[in-house]
Amino acid sequence: MFRKVFIIIHLRRFFVKRLGISVASASPIVAGDARAPTDLKGLLPEQLRALAIELGGPAYRGDQLFRWIHEQGVCDFEAMSNLPKAFRAALREAGAIVGNLRLLERRDSATGMAAKFLFEATAGQIESVLIVDGDRRTACLSSQVGCALDCKFCATGRMGFRRNLGAGEIVDQLLQLHAAATQRGERVTNVVMMGMGEPLLNYNEVTRALRIIRHADGPTIGGRRITVSTAGYLPGIRQLAADDLNVGLAISLNATTDEVRERLMPINRKWPIAELLTAAREYFDKKGRRVTFEYVLMDGVTDSDEDAHRLAELTREIPSKINIIPYNELGDEGQATGMTFRRPPRRRIDEFLRRLRDNTDHTVTLRESRGGDIGAACGQLYRQQETGRQPATATA
Ligand code: SF4
């Protein structure tokens, strides 16, 4: 027992010093516990090679591990038949595991256009959504358990922040959605970090997960097909712009004046709209990729004619796409949590779109929810499970 604890502590120091992985993320299962397991699903090939050497094996054992985990989807060391018995034993003794989130619930929308997955994670539950859109199969992944940013229209914001997910837990969401798609003869083609949590507040784990996701021996989803969505955490946007990870950026804008945005999204008090748009422009200048602006239409709050004109004006100088998302009402759940925003009537949505399109050269897309009947808005399925309520009628 003493020897085992010694080896685990030694390896945790190794993860922190040699691989640059935080103690918490090296042991995402029980952060801060010296005896907690280390999830190899969240390590890059070079990190697994370094681990293999540390355990007394040749470096290529790390590549074999990576392929078993990400190509074959194997989580049990005993099933990794080309690894020597002694090496498998060394992995176990070192406290290594290949994490596998437990699926608590899956809901498929009646239209077949979305499937929502609720997973058990330490300190709470997380959600992922598989979205069908033409030839695309997009996995919408969570980055945190809960969220600290407290956006007033968001069910996850009501949970508060519980903890950051480890890279392995983020990758595992994708692998499980990919397995579900494979059962239908399909594969996940796109990834959006737009589930529970603010991904740029969990920067290191999210970006390591995305490096694994785009790796040639892994899920192989290229950076062109990966998007990170932020509520407007500026230091994270600038860090991502400077990073060699070439992924798309989506900004959840949702208002055209600071007054309204501050009410909806408290983060706007720290980084108001003008600064956010400057950072968006810088992102385009550095990456050469159009930024996506997400704009949720809420009846009487963000859907006026003036909003449509201001939105066109604010985004005029930024090469971008604009997604208009009619609010996904929460029904009883919304009443219970004080979220009483409403989806605008169809005529108002059409008028907003017409005015916006008349005043901008950017591509404007109406994003209707493909999973309103399964509670496919951020954090809804989790809260329904927690409260035992049913989702509201399909909306956004
Ligand atoms: S909308 Fe996103 S950033 Fe805002 S509270 Fe919800 S999860 Fe957090």
Residues whose N, C-alpha, C, O or C-beta is under 5 A from the ligand:
A	BS01	SF4	C147 L149 D150 C151 C154 T156 G157 G195 M196 G197 E198 A231
